[in-house]
Amino acid sequence: MTASRGRARFGVLVPFTNTNLEPDMGLLRPDGVSLHFARLGGYDRDEIPDSEQMHGLGAADLSEPLRLLQGVNPDVILYGCTSATLTHGLSFDRELAKQIKQDSGAQTVTAAGALVHALRTLNAKRIGFASPYVPAINDMAVAFLAETGVKAVRRSEVGGTLDNYGQGELTPDAVYELGRAADHPEAEAVVLSCTDMRSVEIIARLEAKLGKPVITSNQAMVFQAMQLAGLGETLSGFGRLLEAKTT
């Protein structure tokens, strides 16, 4: 049995309808790291999570959830929604991370920023992109990544429009097929974007099929958080990114 505490504390901000980020963090948790969660509002659970809804989440007041997380003195805070800052743009994402760090005193990772960090770590500049988002958010995501010098040479989208719970209810097999459809001969990696999509469970399987790295929002957040916490070990079973030294 691995130790559940003693080395670092990760505080995680989770959109209030998200059902998969917490289980994923349990799967990815490094030895000796404790996990502490606070929920985020700022959007309507009964509306489609389109660009307007996710823009609202990104702009939501974080003072209360941050105050609650500060009660455990986290070493790193993870902002656990990718689309909330993708819809605002790269500058907003960076400023949000700075603001959370300033307000909390903790090192800070955003899901969108972690994807960028992971791609730079792997030196991947041409990618396949997959998500459960509506097409307008995918447009914003591709533009966001383009600002960092990353080009999406193919993208894969779900058929139909998913509500807040539909994204989390996609099965691992459905996520695997979504990722496989995003691959392209020129892609150096495949990105599966969304903290509520069950991507972590199929990373190794998809990498074995494609022969290239697969990066997911939650895996990328843990990778960067480990670096910021000074945890230098590798984690096996969840893709090439976490099998590389984190320091």
Secondary structure as UniProt FT lines:
FT   STRAND          8..15
FT   TURN            16..17
FT   HELIX           21..28
FT   TURN            31..32
FT   STRAND          33..40
FT   TURN            45..46
FT   HELIX           51..59
FT   HELIX           63..69
FT   HELIX           70..72
FT   STRAND          76..79
FT   HELIX           83..86
FT   TURN            87..88
FT   HELIX           90..104
FT   STRAND          107..110
FT   HELIX           111..121
FT   TURN            122..123
FT   STRAND          126..131
FT   HELIX           135..147
FT   TURN            148..149
FT   STRAND          151..157
FT   HELIX           164..169
FT   HELIX           172..181
FT   TURN            185..186
FT   STRAND          189..192
FT   TURN            195..196
FT   HELIX           200..202
FT   HELIX           203..210
FT   STRAND          214..216
FT   HELIX           217..229
FT   HELIX           240..243
//
